[in-house]
Amino acid sequence: MNIKSLKTNFFTELQTIQEDSEIESFFFILTEFLHNLKRIDVSLHPDFEVSESDLEKWNTIISELKNEKPIQYITGEAWFYGLRFEVNENTLIPRPETEELVEWIVDGLKIKGKGQRVLDIGTGSGCIPIALKKEIPSAQVSAIDVSEKALEMARKNAINNDVEINFTHQNILETESLDEKYDIIVSNPPYVRNLEKQEIKKNVLDFEPHLALFVDDYDALLFYRKIAQLALKSLSPNGKLFFEINQYLGEETVELLTKLGFKNIELRKDFVGNDRMICCCL
């Protein structure tokens, strides 16, 4: 089968479950992933022959996409802040909203200057600390996660992106104090309540790690409270605490931080208008 016929078949198989624009995006991601063919190459070489073995790979991937497996888990990679990250079922797929959080932190670090100490709590794939280190090479960046398997991926991503990050296997909920003082503490912790599961798409609910996603309904701010309490003792003078948050709990998160004694609390919306991130200081 040639690549032109394959594209027609690919659209036919997926058109009942995906928008055409999404199908087209998937197709060209896969032509580059499987054949090292960019979009222009496909246009210039519509008669490119797909081998039987490669056709089997395409059919397997089509089945996975029909089951709504994320394309990032199929290819094993995702892009974040202009950087390539390896991902698997042990790590969340980096999201555009989190890029906005990184941009906010980067802006502040550039103003503060060299030698800033940064800690990311619940690092997953390592996308936040790695992006920060690439943007601000002089920063001393550390990251922790409760999942050793996630940390394996984060360490690999740090090597692939040529940065040095101090990774530690640690359960933040069992942590009594942090070892050092930090100028920036950032976290994108689990924040989706079980009651919100019906809003979660199948590609997230069935494939991404629940450990990194969900919290009990009765204490949805558990991680925010714990991390903020640790930050009270571990932020340097003029240090800042950054969170990505549940869009439905912006006011509650602000109230929590206020009661704990944080000042200059700023709640920001993401690019689609949802309350998504908070910055505060002591």
LUMDRENGU-24046 format. One record per residue: residue in one letter; x, y, z of N, C-alpha, C, CB in turn. Coordinates in steps of 0.1 Angstrom, whole numbers, plus 5000, padded with zeros to 4 digits. Glycine has a CB too. Layout:
aXYZXYZXYZXYZ
...
//
This chain:
m500949885000500050005000500950125000499050005012
n500550224992501350354992500850445003501350424978
i501650555006501250645017499950715014502450735019
k499650745002498450814998497250735002498450854983
s497250604998496150515001496050495016496350384994
l497250485022497250465037496550585044498650445042
k496750705039496150825045494650815044496750955039
t494150775032492750765030492150665040492450725015
n492750545041492350445050492350495065493150315049
f493450565068493550615082492450705086494950695083
f492050795077490950885079489650805080490850995068
t489450715071488150635071488050555085488150535060
e489050505090489050425102488750515114490350345104
l489150635114489150715126488050825126490450775129
q487450845115486550965113485350965122486050975099
t484950845127483750845136484150885151483150705136
i485450885154485750915168486651035170486450795174
q487151095159488051215159487651315149489451165158
e487951445152487851545142488851535131487951685149
d488551575119489451565108490851635111488851625095
s490751745118492051815120492951735130491751955127
e492251665139493051575148493551455141492151535160
i492751395132493251275125494451315116492051225116
e494351435110495451475101496751495109495051605094
s496551555121497751575130498351445134497251655142
f497451345138497951215141498751155130496851125146
f498151165118498751095106500151145104497851125094
f500351275104501651325101502651305113501651475098
i502151295125503051255136503551115134502251265150
l502651035129503050895127503850865115501750805126
t503650945104504550925093505950965096504051015081
e506151065105507451095109508050995119507551235115
f507150945128507550855138507950715131506450835148
l507150665122507350535116508250535104506050475112
h508250645096508950645083509950765082507950655072
n510050845092510850965091510451055079512350925090
l509151065077508651145066507951265072507751065057
k508351385068507651505072506451525063508551625073
r505651625067504451655059504751675044503651775065
i505851755042506151795028506651665021507251895028
d507251575028507751455021506551365016508651375031
v505551365025504351285021503651345009503351285033
s503651485008503051554997503851524984502951704999
l505151524985506051514974506251364969507451564977
h505951274978506051134975504851044978507351074982
p503751074972502451004975502550854972501351064968
d503450814963503550674960504550594969504050664945
f505050664979505950594989505250464994506350685001
e505950354992505450224995505650185010506050114986
v504550145016504550105030504749955030503350155038
s505749905037505949755037504849685045507349725043
e504849555044503849475051504049485066503849335047
s505349485070505549495085505249625090507049465087
d505449735083505049865087503549885087505749975078
l502949815077501449825076500849765089500949755064
e501449655094500949595106501049685118501749465109
k502149765118502349865129501249965128503749935128
w500950015116499850115114498550055119499750155099
n498249935115496949875119496849865134496749735113
t497949825141497949825155497749955161499349765161
i498350055156498150195161496750245159499150295154
i496250215147494850255145493850195155494350205130
s494150065159493350005169493450075182493649855170
e494650115185494950185198494250325198496450205200
l494350385187493650525186492150505187494050595173
k491650405181490150375182489750355197489750255174
n490750305204490450285219490850405227491250165224
e491150515220491450645225492750645233490350695233
k493650565230495050565236495650695232495850445233
p496250775241496850905236498050875227497450975249
i498150965217499150955206500550955213499051055196
q500651035224501951055230502450915237501851155241
y501450835241501850705247502150605236500750655256
i501650625224501950545213503350565207500850565201
t503650695206504950735201506050735212504950865194
g505550745224506450755236507150885238507550645234
e506550985232507151125233506051235233508151145222
a506451345240505551465240506451585239504651465252
w505951695235506651815234506151915244506651875220
f507051985251506652075262507752185262506652005276
y507252305261508152425261509252415251508752445275
g508852355239509852345228510852235230510652475227
l510652145240511552045243510851905242512152055257
r511651805238511051675236511251595249511751595224
f510151525253510151445265509651305262509251515276
e510351205268509851075267508751055278510950965269
v507650985274506550965284506150825283505351065281
n505550775293504850645293503750645303505950525296
e503250525306502050515315502350555329501450375314
n503550575333503950615346503950765348505250555350
t503850835337503950985337502751055331505251035331
l502351165336501251235329501851295316500751355338
i501051315307501451385294501451535297500451355283
p502651605295502751745297501651825289504151795294
r501151925296500052005290500352145288498751985298
p499652205278499952355275499652445287499052395264
e498752415296498452495307499752505316497252445316
t500452395317501652385326502752475319502052245328
e502752485306503752565300503552715304503552555284
e502252755306502052885311502552915325500552915310
l502452805333502952815347504552835346502652695355
v505152755338506652765336506952905331507152655326
e506252955322506553095316506453195328505553125305
w505553185336505353275348506553265357504053245356
i507053145360508253125368509453185361508352985372
v509653155349510753195341510953345341510753145326
d509753415339509853565340510353615353508353615337
g509953555364510453595377511853565379509653535388
l512353445375513753405376514653495368513953265372
k514253535357515053625348515253755355514453645335
i514253805362514353935370515253915382512953985374
k515153805389515953785401517453765399515353665409
g517753705388519153695385519653555387519953785393
k520953535389521653405389521553335403523153425386
g521753205402521953125415520653095422522853195423
q519453105416518253075423518052925425517053135415
r517552895437517352755440515852725438517752725455
v515552615430514252585426513952435430514052605411
l512752415435512252275438510952255432512152255454
d510852145424509552095418509051975426509752065403
i507851975431507351865439506251795431506751925452
g506551665429505651585421505951595406504151615423
t507251565402507751605389507251525377509251605390
g506851405379506451325368507451305358505151385362
s507251345346508151335334509351425336507451365321
g509351515346510351615347510251735339511751555344
c509051755333508951865323509152005329507551855316
i508652025341508752165347510252195351507852175360
p510952115359512252145362513252155351512852055373
i513052065341513952055329513752185321513651935321
a512452225319512252345311512752465318510752365309
l512652475332513152585339514752585338512752575354
k515352475339516852465339517352505325517352325342
k516652465314517052505301516952655299516152435290
e515852715305515652865303516552945312514252895306
i516852895324517652965334518852865338516853015346
p519852855330520952755333521652775346521952755322
s521652905351522252935364521452885376522553075365
a520252855374519352805385519852665390517852805381
q519752645403519952515409518652445411520852525422
v518352345403517052285402516952145408516552285388
s516052125417515751995423514351955420516151985438
a514051815421512751775419512551645427512451745404
i511251625431510951495439509651435433510851525454
d509551305435508351235431508151115440508351205416
v506951075442506650955450506850825442505250955455
s506850835428506950725419508350715414505950745408
e509050595418510350575413510350555398510950455420
k509250495392509150475378509050605370507950385374
a508350695376508250835370509650895370507250925377
l510350885381511650945383512650885373512250925397
e512550755370513450695360513250765346513050545358
m511950795343511750875330512251015331510250865327
a512051075343512451215345513951225343512051275358
r514651135349516151135348516651115334516751025357
k515951025326516251005312515951135304515450895306
n514851205307514551325300515551435303513151375304
a516051445315517151535319518351515311517451535334
i518751385309519951355301519751385287520251205303
n518551355282518251375267518251525264516851315264
n517851615274517751755272519051825278516551815279
d520051745282521351805285521251905297521951865273
v520551865307520551945319520751865332519152025321
e521251925342521451855355520451895365522951885360
i519651795369518651815379518851715391517151795373
n518651765403518851675415517451605417519351755427
f517351485414516051415415516051325428515751325403
t514951325436514851255448513551175449515051345460
h513651045453512450965455511850995469512750815453
q510751055470510151105482508651125482510851245486
n508051085493506551095494506351225502505950975502
i505851325495505751465501504751455513505251565491
l503751375513502751365523503351305536501551285519
e504551235535505151185547506451265550505551035544
t506651375544507751465546507551565557508151535533
e508451565567508251655579508851795576508951595591
s509951795568510651915564511451895552511451975576
l511652005544512551995533514052025537512152095522
d514951975530516351975534516952115533517151875527
e516452195524517152315520516152435520517952305507
k516752555518515952675515515852695500516552795522
y514652735495514452745481513952885478513552635476
d514352935466513753065462512453045455514753135452
i512352925448511052895442510652755445511252905426
i509452735450508852595451507652595442508552565466
v507652495434506552475424505952335425507052515410
s504652325422504052195422502852195413503752145436
n502652085406501452055399500951925404501652055383
p500351925416500051805423498751745418499951825438
p498351625423497051565420495951665425496851425426
y495051695416493951785421492551755415494351925417
v492451645407491151615402490351535412491251535388
r489151585416488351515426487651395419487351605432
n487351285427486651175421485351215415486551065432
l484651315421483351355416483451415402482751455426
e484751455398484951515385485251415374485951615385
k485351285378485751185368484851175356485751045375
q483551205358482651205346483051305336481251215351
e483751405340484251515330485451475323484451645337
i486151375328487451335322487351245310488351265333
k488051285299487951205287488551065289488551285275
k488050975280488550835281490050825279487850755271
n490650905270492050895268492850935280492450995256
v492351015289493051045302492650945312492651185306
l491350915314490950835325491450685324489350835325
d491550635312491850495310493350475308491250445298
f494150585306495550565303496550635312495750595289
e496250755317497150835324497150785339496850985323
p498250795346498350745360497450815370499850755365
h496550745376495650795385496350855398494550695390
l497450795401498250845413498550995411499450765415
a498751035399499151175396498051265393500151175385
l496851205393495651285388494651315400494951215377
f494251215407493051215415493351235430492251095413
v492451305437492351315451490951285456492851465456
d490851255469489551225475488751355475489751165489
d487451335473486551445473486551525487485151405471
y486751455498486551515511487751605515486351405522
d488851585508490051665511490851695498490951595521
a490251765489490751795476492051875476489751855467
l492251955487493452045488494551985497493052175493
l494451855499495451785507496951815503495251635506
f497251805491498651825486498951975488498851785472
y498052065485498352205486498652245500497152285480
r497852195509498052225523499452175528496952165532
k499752055525501051995529502152075523501051845525
i502152095510503252165504503452305509503052165488
a502252375511502352515516502952515530500952575515
q502552415538503152415552504652395552502452305560
l505052305543506552285541507252415536506852165532
a506552485527507052605521507252715531506252655509
l506352715541506452815552507852815558505352795562
k508452695560509752685566510852685556509752555574
s510552655544511652625534511852735523511452495528
l510952835523511152935513512153045518509853005509
s513053085510513953185514513253325515515153195504
p513853425521513253555521512953605507514153655528
n511753655504511353695491511153575481512353785485
g511153455487510853335479509453325475511353205486
k509153245464507753235460507353085458507553305446
l506053065461505452935459504452945447504652895472
f504552845438503752845426502952705426504552855413
f501752715422500952595421500152595407499952575432
e499952475401498952455392497752405400499352365380
i496552445396495352415405494152365398494952545413
n493252305405491952265400491152395397491152185410
q490652395384489952515380488752555388489552505365
y488152455395486952475403487252515417486052355403
l488552515421488852545435489852655436489552415441
g489752755427490652875428490452945441490452955416
e489252985444488953065456489252985469487453105457
e488952855469489352775481490852765483488752635479
t491552755472493052755473493652885478493652715460
v493052995473493453125478493153135493492753235470
e492053095497491653105511492553015520490153055513
l492952895515493852815522495152885524494052675515
l495752935514497053005514496953135523497553045500
t495853205523495653315531495753285546494353395528
k494953175549494953135563496253085569493953015565
l497053035560498452985564499453105565498952885553
g499053225560499853335562500653385550500853305573
f500253335538500953375526500453515522500753275515
k501253585515500953725510500953735495501853825517
n500453845490500553875476500153755467502053915472
i499053705471498453585464497853625451497453505473
e498353565440497853605427497353475420498953665418
l496053485416495353375409495253405394493953345415
r495753325386495753345371494953245364497153355365
k494353285353493653195344494553145333492453275338
d494153025327494952975316494453025303494852815316
f494952975292494653035279493153005275495552975269
v492452925282491052905278490152965289490752755277
g490753045298489953125307489553055320488753165301
n490252945324489952875336491052915347489952725334
d490552935359491552945370492452835370490752965384
r493752855369494652745367496052755375494952735353
m496452865379497752875386497752985396498852895376
i498552965406498653065418500153085421497853005430
c500453205425501753245430501553325443502553325420
c502353295453502253365466503653375472501253305475
c503753455483505053455490504753485505505953575484
l505853475513505653495527505553645531506853425534
//
